[in-house]
């Protein structure tokens, strides 16, 4: 006997039938299974408002979420496809990913641990901060100019060659700083 249930993402439409075998035999209830309460239309509206506000300057991200939901409702994609697309759309916005989880069956919950920086990244960040502080202690003018050139690079107003040229000029009297700066560069 094949048991099926339907869960709703709460976006005003029923999304898909999930065969018990596909959903790991869990008795899911509408709104996300394993949850203590049913997700309401109000929950969905509140969540959509939050997404819209977060991406008010990037309306395409909000529209992409709506497309994902539409594709799911017409069974053009499955739950796994939705999860993958939502992770990509909301990358770096863990609060939105966690909010979206309320609409998913328990076994499909998106974990945000993978967005945490690795210990290696944390160590590199600490070394970079130490390096910038070292520049500041030695020479305030060099420090200010260095931050300015880094900011221009970060915002796309200069390229890496100009950054290196400027760093070589700034660190002319500080060869150890130039060597340390170069060690931060890839490959």
N, C-alpha and C positions, 0 to 999 in steps of 0.2 A: 504494500500500500504506500503510495507516494504522498507524503505530507508536504504541503506548501504553506507559506505564509507571506504576507505582504508587509513591507515596512515603508514608512513614508519619510522622506527627507524633510517633510514639513514645509515645503515650498509651495503648498497649495495643490499638489498633485501626488498621486500614488506613484511610486517609482518603479518597482519591479517585483516580480515574484521570485523568491529565493527558495530553491528546493532545499529541504532539510539536509540532504547529503552535501550540498554545496556550502552550506553555512555551518558545517561541522556539527550537525545535529543539535545545535543549541535551540532551545525554545525562545525565540526572539519575540518580543512584543512590539507593536507598532511604535516607531520612534527610536529604536536603537537597541533593543534587547539588552538584558542584564542591567538595565537602568531602573531606578526606583520610581520614575514617573514617566508618563507619556509626553512626548514632545508636542507642543501645541503650535498652532498657526502663529500665535503671538511670538513664540520663541523664534520661529523662522523669520518673521518680520523684523524682530529686534536684531537678529544676527545679520540680516541683509543690510539694515541701516548701518550697523557697525562696519561692515565691509565697504559699503558705499562711502562712508565718511573717511575710512582709512585710505581709500584710493580715489579721493575726490580729484586729485591731479593726474590720476592714471585710470581714467574711466574704462580703458580696455581691459584691465584686470577684473573689474566688476562684471563687465560684459562677458569675459571669458568664463567666470563662474556660472553665469546664467546659461551659457552655451553648454557647459558640462552638465548642468542639471537637465537641460532640454534633451541632450543626447542620451542621458540616462533614462529619462522618462519614456523615450521612444525606443529604448533598448538598443541604441546604437553603441553603447558601451556598458560595461558591467561595473560592479562595485570596485573591483581592483583598478579598473581604468579611471574611475572617478577619484579614487584615493591618489593615484599617481599624478593626475592632472592638478588636483587641489594642492598637493605638496609643492608642485612646481609654481603654480600661481601665487601661493602664499609663502614662498620661500623667504625666510627671515622674519616672518610675522607669526611667531609661535602662538600668540594669543588667538589669532584667527583660525589656525589649525586646530587648537584645542577646542575652540568654539564649534567648529565644524564636526568634531567628534560626536557631539550630542545627537547628530542625525545619522550616525553610522551604527550598524550592528557591532556588538562588542568585539568580535574577532577581527574586524577591519579597522579598529581604532588606529589613528596615525600617531606614532610616537615622535616626539620632537627632540629626543636625545641626540639624534644624528646631526642636529644643527649646532650642537655645542662644540666649541673649539677643542681641538685635541691638546693634550699636554705639550706637544711640540709647538703648536701655534701659540699657546699661552707663554711658553718660555721665550719664543722669538719676539713676541710682543713686549715682554718684560725687558729683553735685551735692547730693543729699539728705544724704549722709554729711557732706559739707563743711558744709552748713547746720546740721545737728545739732551738729557739733563747734563751730561758731561760737556757738551758744546756750550750750553747756557752758562755753566760755571766758569768756563775758560774765557768766553768772549761774547758779550751780549749782542754786539752788532752782527757777528757771524751767525749767532743763533737766530736772530730775527730774519736775516737774509736767507738762511737755510730753510726756515719754516715757510717763508714766502715762496721759494722755488718749489718746495714739496707740495704746497697748496696749489700752485699753478699746474703742476703735473697731475695732481689728484683731480682737478676740475677740467683737465684736458686742454689747458692753455699753453702747454709746452710738451716737448717730447723727452724721452729718456736721455738722448744725446745731450740736449741742452742742460738737463739736470746734472749729468756727469761733468760737463764743462764748467758749469757754475760751482759745483761742489769742489772740483779741483782748484778753482780760483779762490773760493772761500777758505779752503783748508790748506792753502799754500804754505802758511807758517805752522801748520799742524799736520804733518804727514801721517801721524798715527791715526788721526781722525779720518783722513781720506782713506787709509787702508781699512779701517773699521767700517766705514760707510760702504766701500766696495764689497765687503764681505756679506752685506745684507742683500746685495743684488743677486737675482737668480742666475744660475749656471755660469 
